[in-house]
């Protein structure tokens, strides 16, 4: 991985974290109380998406940790 890839992955990591926070703070709560989110996703779909994002974030963090300057 070169420095450009590192910077791009760092940007992507920030975007994934923002998306995860939105899902946890807004969509999950809306789906919990109403049965569906503003996008129409069910609570189970939101949970699956949260888990998928957490896995992507973990893999990306590990990849960034392995980068040597």
C-alpha positions in Angstrom: 0.0 0.0 0.0 1.3 3.4 -0.9 0.7 6.8 0.8 -2.2 7.7 -1.6 -3.9 4.4 -0.9 -3.4 5.0 2.8 -5.0 8.4 2.6 -7.9 7.1 0.5 -8.5 4.3 3.0 -8.4 6.8 5.9 -11.0 8.9 4.1 -13.1 5.8 3.5 -12.8 4.8 7.2 -14.2 8.2 8.2 -17.1 7.8 5.8 -17.9 4.3 7.1 -17.8 5.5 10.7 -20.1 8.4 9.9 -22.5 6.0 8.2 -22.4 3.6 11.1 -23.1 6.4 13.6 -26.1 7.6 11.5 -27.5 4.1 11.4 -27.0 3.6 15.1 -28.3 7.0 16.2 -31.2 7.6 13.7 -32.2 4.6 11.6 -32.0 2.0 14.3 -34.0 4.0 16.7 -36.6 4.9 14.1 -36.9 1.3 13.0 -37.1 0.1 16.6 -40.1 2.3 17.4 -41.9 2.5 14.1 -40.9 -0.9 12.7 -39.1 0.6 9.7 -36.5 3.4 9.1 -36.9 6.5 7.0 -35.5 4.6 4.1 -38.0 1.8 4.6 -35.6 -0.7 6.1 -36.7 -3.0 8.8 -35.0 -3.3 12.2 -33.4 -6.6 11.1 -32.1 -5.0 7.9 -30.6 -2.1 9.9 -29.0 -4.6 12.4 -27.5 -6.5 9.4 -26.2 -3.3 7.8 -24.7 -2.2 11.2 -22.9 -5.5 11.5 -21.6 -5.4 8.0 -20.3 -1.9 8.5 -18.6 -2.9 11.7 -16.8 -5.7 9.9 -15.7 -3.4 7.1 -14.4 -0.9 9.6 -12.5 -3.5 11.5 -10.8 -4.8 8.3 -9.9 -1.4 7.1 -8.5 -0.5 10.5 -6.3 -3.6 10.5 -5.2 -2.8 7.0 -4.3 0.8 8.0 -2.5 -0.5 11.2 -0.3 -2.8 9.0 0.9 0.2 6.9 4.6 0.9 7.4 6.0 4.3 6.7 
